[in-house]
Amino acid sequence: MTRYFEVQQRDGAARIGKLLLKQTIRTPYIIDTRSLSSPQSPIIDGGSLWKYGTFEKAEEHLRELRKIAGEDAIIILPHQDLTPDAPHEIAPRSAESSEFESVGATGTVCISGQKVKEHDLYVMEGAGCLENNARLFLSTLTGMRREISPDAAIYAPNICTPENLAMLAYLGIDVFDSTRAITAAYSDIYLTTAGKFHLDSLAELPCRCNACSSTDPASMMAMDRKSRAMLLEQHNINAIEAEAALVREKIRRGMLREYAEGQCRVHPWLTALLRLSDAEYDYMESKSPIARNNELIATCSESQNRVEIVRFARRIQERYTPPHADILLLLPCSAKKPYSTSNSHWKFINALGKNRKYVHEVIITSPLGIVPRELELTYPAAHYDTTVTGHWDAEEKEWVSACLENYLSQHRYTAIVAHVEDAYRQICEMVATRIGISMIYTSLGNVTSQESLKKLSETVSALSTGRKRSHEQTQKDLMKAVADFQFGKGTGERLVPDDSTIRGPFPKHQVFVGKKQLVTLIPQYGTLAITIDGAKALIGQGKYIVEIDDFVPRGSLLAPGVVDADPLIRPNDEVLVSGKNAIAVGRANMSGDEMKRSTRGVAVDLRHVIKIEG
C-alpha cells in the first residue's frame, strides 16, 4: 500500500505529487545526489549489496538506518546495481532485495518482470544508460508503470538536465537527481534549457541566477578549477530547480504538452521520445483528461499526433451517428471558435436560409480532421488554435483526408456539397477520387464572396427536396451526438429520448422528460453534466460507472472507497457512482484503472449524492 505518496494534479502521464515525509516534498522533485547517503535526508539510498557482501549484513544496516532516519523518510532498500543489459539469469537474485523487512516509507529498484512488494518509490535502474535510446527508455518506463501501483513515484537517477526534465516529467517520471548537474560542472559544462555549453565557448552567461549575476565566462575561466566547478555546480543545480518549478506550473495549467513540444527540439532523442510516446497511444490516452481548462495550441507536426486530437478523430469514427439528412455540406474551419460564432460561418448559415433544415454540416479542419456541427462545442473542437499560413503540408492533408474518407465511407448522402477552396478543395477531390463519389463545388475563388454564397444558396435550394429537420429535432440531434461522443453509441437514445424536450438557449441546452431534468450541456467543455435522474436513465448501460461499497459518500470519493470502476473512465469524465446505499454523479479526477489500483487520492469530485433508503 502506498502510504507516503499522493498524486494531487495530473496532466496526462505527468503529475504533481506530494511525498509525505519528514519534510513535505512536491514532485517533480530534484534530489541532491550527495544527500542520498545521509540519514537526515528525506530520501536515503540503502546502499549496494556488493558493499555488504551478505543479505544479513545489509538487513542489519537497514535496521540501523531506519532507527536514525525514522519512519517518515524513504529508504531505498539495499540492491544489487546492474546495468540495463545485464543477463536475465542474474536478475532474480537482485529481486530478493524487495524482501527486506522494513517499516516506514520504502523504495526499491524496479526490475522488469520481477514481482515486487508495494513501495512508495520505484527506481528506474540504469536510467542514465538509456539516454539517446528513446525506444528502450520508453519501453522500460511503460513496463514499470504496468507493474507498479499507479500512485507510486518513479525515480530516474543520473539522467536529468534542464533540457530534458520537461520531457521526462511529461512521460511520467516524478523524481530526479542532481548527478548530471554536478558532473557537468567538473567538466566545465554550463547547463541550460536550450542545451549544454562548454564554458570557454561562451561570450556571456545567459542566466542571471545568484551564481551567474556577478561574473562572466572569462572571469570564471580565470578561477582555479575547484572554485570554478563549485560556481558552475551552483548554476547547474539552479537551472534544474528552476526548470522543475516551471514544469510544475505547466502541469497545474494543463499545458505541459505544449512546452514539451518546444523542448523536444533541443535534442534529437527528445524528439524521438515525444514521437514514440504518441505511438504508445493506449499508455498516454488512458492518463489524459477528456477536457482541459486551457486552449490546445497546435504549432508543429507532432501536435497532430497528440492524444486529444487522435481521440477526437477516433470517437467520431466509433461513436458518432449523424442526423438523418440527405445533403452533406462540407465547410472550411474558422479562426474563431466555436465555428458558428464566426463571421464566415454566419455568412454560410444566412446563405442556407430556410434550406438549412435539409442539410447536415461538417467542418474540415487541421489538425482535428473533421468536426460535425453537432460537436463544434466539444473539446477540443472549440478549444484549439493552430498556425495559419495558407499552406498545408503533405502530412496534414493525408491526416485530414483520411478522417474525411473514413467518415464518407461509413455514412452515405444523396448529395455532397463542398463549399471550400485551396487545400480544403484538394482534400475533397482526393477523397472523392479514392472512394469513387461525386461532390458539388460551390465556391468561386473565395468562400465568403457574394458570388460564392449565392451559388451555395442556389445549389442547396435545388437539392432541398428530401428529409428535413425541425428546430427542436436539430437541438435533440446535437444533444444525442454529444452524449454518444462522451459515453458511447446508444447513450443519446437514453439521455435524449423521443418524449424529451430541450430547454434553454444554445449553448446552454437542458434535456427534460416531463419535470425531470436529465442532463445539461456545459458550454465550457461542450460536454454533458448528468443529474441523478440522468444517472438512473444511464446506469443500465453499464458504462462510466464507479462502484462503491455500503456507505454514503460526501463531497469527494477517495480511491480507497472504490470497489470497481469502468476502464473507459478518463480524468475529467462525467461518471456515475453506484453503491448499496447511495447513487451519485460527479467528475473523475483519475482514470478508472487508477481508481481501482490507487490507495490514496480523490477519485471523484461528487456533485449530487442521493441516499438509497433501505
Disulfide bonds with the S-S distance in Angstrom:
none
